Amino acid sequence: MPHSPSIMTTPSLRERLLNKRILLCIVTGFSSGLPLFVLISLLSAWLREGGVDLKAIGLLALVQFPYIWKFVWAPLCDRYGLGLGRRRTWMLFSQVALIATIPLFGWLSPLTDMAQITGLAILVALFSATQDIAIDAYRRELLKDEEMGLGNVVHVNAYKIAGLIPGSLSLILADHLSWPWVYGITALFMAPGLLMTLMVKEPPASVQAPGTLRQAIIEPFHEFINRKGWGSALYVLAFIFFYKLGDSMATSLATPFYLDMGYSKTEIGMIAKNAGLWPNVIGGILGGIWMIRLGMNRALWVFGVLQAVVILGFAWLATAGHTLPGLASVIAAEAFGVGLGTSAFVAFTATTTHPAYTATQFALFTSLAATPRTLANSLTGFLVEGGDIQLGGSTLFHIDALGWERFYHLCFAAALPGMLLLFKVAPWSRSTR
């Protein structure tokens, strides 16, 4: 008796939520997010407490350049792999390297060892970016097409939750332990990702890997341009660059902002960070459901508006004085709104790649998304405090101090270009998925 294919192949909601592929996205997101938040949250708090000024902390964002340039060596990840396979080989290498290098920060001094700290931060960013290349490609090949939205929502939320370790637990530990212990304990949270890499199997490739290194370098760009056309391709690349610009700038100096507002490290760890945990999880779950109901395009619109509006909460907090309920409310709103926007954005980025060149194309797109975080964020300290931008001892230009409130108004304005590009990239009337 013939069976209906739709009945045979349609998974239940429980199977969609609890299958092994979706659960693995929790580990990939956590492992991917932890080292970045070490550089963004823990490092900035450590330097600020050590007496380093905001302008120097802001400029340290430039050490994240490997996140911008990772598409340069991504073809190596598409082309080569040792016994563990193309994806797991690079995941294992980068995870071992991160566990070895993150603890070294604790043995340096912010006031006397800035050159060594900068070099070490670049090294950590390099290993972290390499892990992202491999994990993004692994996740793209692991998930089925119908799981792409939910899987990326899970990954993104685990990525954000990883920020609670350097941004919350590590700060609390810093009030009771020495910094070598703090950085050493923080690095151990890379262990789940390492164990996952050793235990899972390489996902079966749906297409053949590039035959040569030259093909791995050239074909990903050639395929993307041919598939989209020059005009549409440029709009997509511009959208990827601008969509997260506003909230990226707003959160780049979040920990120094809280410290300047008079909050202690323990208050930041217990309230500011944890207040964002459940709203972030709830936002991720609702984001996955809403993406199914709204479609990808409309989700980008709705979530993009929310992630822009919540930035204004920081501007209010700058004038509200020391208020723990206000701090918790602002952080919760940011986690919810930005979590929604990130979920839709990552799902959009994943579906824009071609299976044959997943690592390189995904690295190119995420590199563009990381560019504002690295370039614009390096100037955030100057925007808040003012100062001269110098090169070789000569002043290039002067930036007047905005202060915290006007700075966050500027961040809100920076979120608008990405929204305008949705008219070309994801029109509301052309809903997908």
MARMAR-647769 format. One record per residue (C-alpha): residue in one letter; x, y, z. Coordinates in pm, whole numbers, padded with zeros to 5 digits, always signed. Layout:
N
AXYZ/...
//
This chain:
433
M+00000+00000+00000/P+00157+00334-00100/H+00246+00581+00170/S+00221+00958+00157/P+00574+01103+00140/S+00467+01413+00334/I+00344+01199+00625/M+00651+00978+00617/T+00904+01263+00622/T+00743+01537+00834/P+00913+01545+01178/S+00720+01627+01494/L+00784+01947+01690/R+00964+01744+01956/E+01192+01587+01693/R+01269+01931+01551/L+01359+02072+01892/L+01543+01781+02052/N+01724+01602+01771/K+02100+01564+01799/R+02178+01821+01529/I+01990+02099+01708/L+02140+02008+02046/L+02492+02020+01899/C+02423+02381+01800/I+02418+02465+02172/V+02779+02353+02204/T+02894+02513+01878/G+02741+02848+01978/F+02887+02842+02330/S+03234+02745+02209/S+03228+03009+01936/G+03108+03292+02160/L+03333+03243+02464/P+03667+03372+02326/L+03507+03675+02162/F+03343+03778+02489/V+03678+03732+02665/L+03813+04001+02432/I+03505+04225+02451/S+03390+04197+02815/L+03656+04049+03041/L+03957+04215+02880/S+03797+04561+02883/A+03691+04530+03249/W+04039+04408+03347/L+04208+04695+03163/R+03966+04957+03301/E+04022+04839+03657/G+04396+04843+03589/G+04383+05216+03507/V+04378+05206+03126/D+04175+05492+02970/L+03870+05443+02749/K+04044+05557+02431/A+04310+05286+02468/I+04045+05025+02548/G+03844+05130+02243/L+04150+05112+02018/L+04216+04761+02145/A+03911+04656+01941/L+04149+04669+01643/V+04307+04344+01765/Q+03989+04176+01640/F+04107+04223+01281/P+04132+03844+01233/Y+03749+03836+01243/I+03751+04070+00941/W+04023+03893+00744/K+03931+03532+00819/F+03799+03484+00465/V+04166+03506+00354/W+04258+03171+00511/A+03907+03020+00504/P+03984+02846+00168/L+04239+02636+00357/C+03952+02508+00573/D+03748+02428+00261/R+04037+02252+00092/Y+04239+02071+00360/G+04167+01843+00654/L+04363+01575+00833/G+04228+01250+00974/L+03939+01419+01154/G+03796+01573+00837/R+03793+01929+00700/R+03577+02081+00974/R+03682+01889+01286/T+04054+01926+01213/W+04038+02305+01228/M+03793+02302+01520/L+04031+02086+01727/F+04339+02293+01641/S+04177+02626+01731/Q+04012+02499+02052/V+04337+02355+02189/A+04514+02680+02102/L+04250+02890+02281/I+04268+02680+02598/A+04645+02731+02597/T+04654+03108+02526/I+04360+03265+02717/P+04517+03198+03063/L+04831+03392+02965/F+04647+03725+03008/G+04641+03675+03384/W+05020+03687+03408/L+05047+04031+03244/S+04998+04382+03385/P+04764+04635+03214/L+04992+04930+03297/T+05330+04782+03202/D+05259+04504+02949/M+05021+04661+02696/A+05237+04556+02400/Q+05231+04192+02514/I+04858+04213+02594/T+04789+04349+02245/G+04991+04074+02080/L+04823+03805+02288/A+04479+03948+02212/I+04555+03932+01838/L+04662+03568+01878/V+04342+03479+02067/A+04135+03658+01801/L+04320+03464+01528/F+04246+03127+01689/S+03887+03232+01766/A+03824+03345+01407/T+03965+03015+01277/Q+03732+02824+01509/D+03439+03032+01376/I+03529+02941+01017/A+03523+02570+01095/I+03217+02579+01324/D+03007+02786+01082/A+03085+02545+00798/Y+03025+02242+01023/R+02686+02378+01132/R+02584+02463+00775/E+02661+02108+00663/L+02516+01946+00977/L+02168+02103+00963/K+01898+02010+00717/D+01747+02295+00517/E+01426+02295+00723/E+01633+02311+01044/M+01845+02607+00936/G+01633+02875+01105/L+01589+02695+01438/G+01946+02563+01443/N+02090+02910+01395/V+01857+03052+01662/V+01990+02790+01907/H+02351+02862+01802/V+02311+03238+01839/N+02151+03213+02181/A+02419+02976+02306/Y+02672+03222+02164/K+02517+03502+02369/I+02487+03284+02681/A+02861+03216+02654/G+02904+03587+02728/L+02784+03520+03084/I+03113+03343+03160/P+03362+03626+03086/G+03099+03897+03147/S+02949+03764+03470/L+03113+03464+03638/S+03467+03580+03565/L+03395+03931+03699/I+03251+03786+04019/L+03555+03559+04056/A+03782+03862+04005/D+03654+04007+04333/H+03777+03696+04515/L+04062+03541+04311/S+04375+03663+04138/W+04361+03731+03764/P+04572+03425+03668/W+04307+03206+03833/V+04024+03401+03670/Y+04162+03365+03316/G+04257+03002+03375/I+03907+02908+03493/T+03753+03104+03205/A+03964+02912+02951/L+03841+02578+03088/F+03492+02660+02961/M+03629+02581+02613/A+03644+02215+02720/P+03283+02125+02615/G+03356+02238+02260/L+03678+02038+02255/L+03502+01723+02378/M+03228+01770+02117/T+03488+01794+01841/L+03649+01468+01953/M+03319+01280+01989/V+03109+01382+01685/K+03147+01262+01328/E+03226+01481+01033/P+02898+01568+00856/P+02867+01413+00510/A+02940+01672+00242/S+02650+01729+00002/V+02894+01834-00270/Q+03255+01754-00350/A+03525+01963-00181/P+03728+02200-00403/G+03987+02000-00597/T+04267+02255-00569/L+04360+02545-00342/R+04320+02784-00636/Q+03964+02660-00688/A+03896+02696-00316/I+04008+03061-00328/I+03851+03183-00653/E+03532+02982-00702/P+03346+03093-00384/F+03350+03456-00500/H+03282+03367-00863/E+02983+03150-00768/F+02831+03415-00538/I+02855+03692-00802/N+02715+03466-01075/R+02427+03352-00856/K+02325+03699-00736/G+02445+03930-01013/W+02671+04227-00937/G+02394+04463-00826/S+02218+04224-00589/A+02550+04092-00458/L+02665+04441-00359/Y+02334+04512-00184/V+02363+04186+00011/L+02722+04265+00115/A+02626+04619+00221/F+02333+04485+00422/I+02556+04234+00601/F+02795+04518+00687/F+02537+04763+00822/Y+02259+04553+00980/K+02440+04501+01314/L+02642+04824+01315/G+02429+05014+01569/D+02400+04748+01837/S+02763+04645+01782/M+02878+04998+01866/A+02635+05023+02157/T+02763+04709+02331/S+03135+04756+02256/L+03198+04961+02572/A+02912+04821+02779/T+03124+04702+03072/P+03329+05027+03101/F+02997+05216+03072/Y+02851+05027+03368/L+03169+05087+03569/D+03159+05460+03488/M+02796+05471+03601/G+02913+05354+03945/Y+02821+04985+03936/S+03059+04740+04103/K+03198+04437+03923/T+02978+04210+04134/E+02667+04416+04049/I+02759+04396+03681/G+02818+04023+03709/M+02503+03943+03908/I+02253+04190+03761/A+02369+04343+03435/K+02470+04015+03276/N+02223+03770+03428/A+01930+04005+03361/G+01989+03934+02994/L+01996+03555+03018/W+01628+03461+03025/P+01510+03742+02796/N+01777+03623+02553/V+01664+03261+02572/I+01298+03360+02543/G+01381+03594+02255/G+01565+03313+02078/I+01277+03068+02117/L+01020+03324+02007/G+01252+03431+01726/G+01260+03079+01587/I+00881+03049+01606/W+00823+03397+01463/M+01063+03331+01175/I+00852+03031+01078/R+00533+03236+01095/L+00665+03563+00951/G+00914+03430+00698/M+01279+03532+00679/N+01224+03874+00518/R+00959+04001+00757/A+01152+03869+01055/L+01453+04078+00947/W+01226+04387+00942/V+01051+04331+01274/F+01358+04211+01463/G+01573+04487+01312/V+01337+04757+01442/L+01342+04604+01790/Q+01722+04576+01805/A+01752+04944+01705/V+01494+05076+01954/V+01648+04900+02256/I+01971+05100+02204/L+01785+05407+02331/G+01759+05236+02670/F+02133+05287+02719/A+02092+05659+02650/W+01826+05674+02922/L+02044+05478+03164/A+02325+05733+03119/T+02102+05996+03284/A+01911+05776+03530/G+02172+05754+03805/H+02256+05438+03998/T+01945+05222+03958/L+01972+04846+03968/P+01614+04787+03842/G+01678+05031+03555/L+02005+04857+03469/A+01836+04516+03471/S+01550+04644+03253/V+01779+04799+02993/I+02000+04489+02973/A+01696+04260+02948/A+01549+04469+02664/E+01885+04472+02483/A+01923+04096+02516/F+01572+04034+02387/G+01580+04279+02094/V+01936+04221+01978/G+01896+03845+02026/L+01602+03847+01786/G+01791+04054+01528/T+02099+03834+01549/S+01896+03514+01508/A+01736+03633+01185/F+02063+03779+01059/V+02265+03461+01111/A+01992+03248+00951/F+01989+03485+00651/T+02369+03465+00624/A+02370+03084+00639/T+02109+03047+00365/T+02308+03282+00140/T+02603+03040+00121/H+02655+02763-00135/P+02725+02412+00004/A+03039+02369-00207/Y+03210+02674-00055/T+03050+02698+00287/A+03361+02790+00489/T+03487+03060+00253/Q+03152+03226+00177/F+03037+03210+00539/A+03373+03356+00646/L+03336+03637+00391/F+02988+03729+00514/T+03072+03708+00884/S+03392+03905+00818/L+03183+04187+00678/A+02958+04169+00984/A+03265+04187+01211/T+03412+04488+01028/P+03199+04753+01207/R+03263+04581+01539/T+03636+04618+01480/L+03669+04949+01292/A+03383+05156+01433/N+03426+05017+01782/S+03790+05122+01786/L+03668+05483+01776/T+03396+05448+02039/G+03625+05554+02324/F+03714+05871+02133/L+03347+05939+02059/V+03262+05922+02430/E+03564+06106+02575/G+03690+06305+02274/G+04054+06331+02166/D+04297+06348+01876/I+04340+06064+01628/Q+04712+06046+01565/L+04936+05864+01320/G+05312+05872+01356/G+05293+06156+01606/S+05083+06376+01376/T+04719+06458+01450/L+04491+06339+01170/F+04172+06489+01315/H+04005+06579+01644/I+03686+06424+01783/D+03476+06623+02027/A+03348+06434+02329/L+02986+06321+02299/G+02945+06178+02647/W+02754+05856+02706/E+02401+05980+02630/R+02474+06137+02291/F+02699+05843+02204/Y+02406+05603+02236/H+02187+05832+02026/L+02456+05807+01758/C+02450+05427+01789/F+02074+05433+01727/A+02127+05641+01411/A+02396+05394+01296/A+02133+05116+01298/L+01918+05288+01033/P+02122+05226+00710/G+02090+04849+00755/M+01713+04882+00789/L+01690+05091+00469/L+01883+04824+00276/L+01605+04575+00356/F+01397+04741+00084/K+01643+04587-00167/V+01767+04275+00012/A+01452+04145+00181/P+01136+04333+00077/W+00846+04293+00318/S+00614+04184+00037/R+00844+03899-00070/S+00836+03674+00235/T+01057+03365+00243/R+01053+03058+00469/
//
